[in-house]
Amino acid sequence: MIAREGTGAGGTGVGLPIFHMIAGGAKAVAPYSHAVEADGWVFVTGQLANDPADDARPFPPDVEAQTRRVMENLKIVLAGIGLGLEHVVMARVFLTRFKADYAAMNRVYQGYFAAGKLPARTCIGVTDLARDGLVEIDFIARRP
């Protein structure tokens, strides 16, 4: 069970945001929470391919392995607040080598979601990511 902030006046369910840092999650590479929850919406910070068990381990060299690690990191955050990939309604994907890595990233990404239950998504080519990552993904989820 997830502890929640108090509801707003009149029992509307509107309360203060909940800031989550997940034990066992990937080490933050900047000042942020792993996720912030507000009124049933959960905003999951973009994850890179850093290994939660060994932050000093280099990122995998290819986008497929990085995408798998990123998705596993996102699953850790979701599980830490009692949610799963089935609760994700929106994803944003950031790629540093868009043309070269788009298809390979998609093959890995798609395998994490049930057929016909893919979240809405935006995919953006960027010039650089923290720690020289090839891919970063963030989520918006909705608590049932």
Steps between C-alpha positions, in 0.01 A plus 500: 500500500629844411476772764319803365484863600174623646211588273400857435203686644172320450669164444567574134810283492714800410810501716861597507737326258682192622872490415634146461860380522500125444728273701686285249440745218777636281710768664381848409738672259358844589280654773158336445249254641456166326129582471253763611136412555216752493128423501553146368740606225857374528783676320803271477833670446691404187724204558837428346680167469682524833509175696324530839732234645820676387476864396868499398440230235523646148185521294455222245651598163189450284150650502326163536673419830463859620127494421458175696682648801297822477172306489608284795587816695156641422337176616689526831364850558144398410515188719634710787173693506275203435450544124606320184539565130126445454445832681717702258296734280779706340869452426764734368811356341817700438764366260842649428536308171142516379536367145746227594325376816125563454406158359717302743367695800142439381553123478610485864248757628199332340579169670434652842131572434203273436387485138247773428574675833780736402510837677483822303855601414729770373850420374751780463851521361729695733861613480614350831384321815652482848792261538516463120188282494351396167142483626292647782133427562250657738141402579169641610288240676154506657414331826177297472 
